[in-house]
Amino acid sequence: MRAAIAGDVGMAIALVLTVPALATHRWWLVLVAAALLGATFGLGFGGSLRHLSNVVPVDRRGEAMSAFYLLAYSAMAVPTIAAGWAATRWPLPTVFPIFAGLVAVACLAAAVIGAVSSRGRRHSVDVVDALDVAHDVEDVPQMLGVTHLEREPADGHPVVGRGHGGRQDVDLLVGEHARHV
């Protein structure tokens, strides 16, 4: 989720920087702005796809990805078509800064929504979803990318394992509650 949020914020910044780059009429500044926009778009788009892959159960991913692509391409197409129409009525140097500003605000709004919505669920969704799609509780550590696992009981609950996976420490509890800390 962090990559998607960073991509959204980066794209907003890149869009704002693109306006003066275009105004200079220097091809190399336009090229740099385009590369920055492409990199931040890729970060946001790829981060969103990775997030969906982590939180959507395997048996629902097809429909979730279809909806994601439909919404993503609509979110790109509709403002672009509107800007194209506006450019037939007003000069492009007038239209583009407004278009870039509105899209930058939408990117920042998406980043805020992503940050706020992931704050409360971040610590529980991985294990719960992994338990939903795992055939066996023993598969969960591997699904979460846990690279080191020690088996030990904790707080009276049977523990599948405690370990470290990538950037996160993981406690996998089996019983009435599953949690990720």
TALINHU-V380578 format. One record per run of one state. SS is the DSSP state (H for helix, E for strand, - for the rest). FROM is the first residue (numbers start at 0). TO is the last residue. If there is no record, write none. Layout:
ss = <SS:SS>
from = <FROM:FROM>
to = <TO:TO>
This chain:
ss = <-:H:-:H:-:H:-:H:-:H:-:H:-:E:-:E:-:E:-:E:-:E:->
from = <0:1:24:26:55:57:89:91:121:124:133:136:143:147:150:153:154:156:157:158:165:167:173>
to = <0:23:25:54:56:88:90:120:123:132:135:142:146:149:152:153:155:156:157:164:166:172:180>
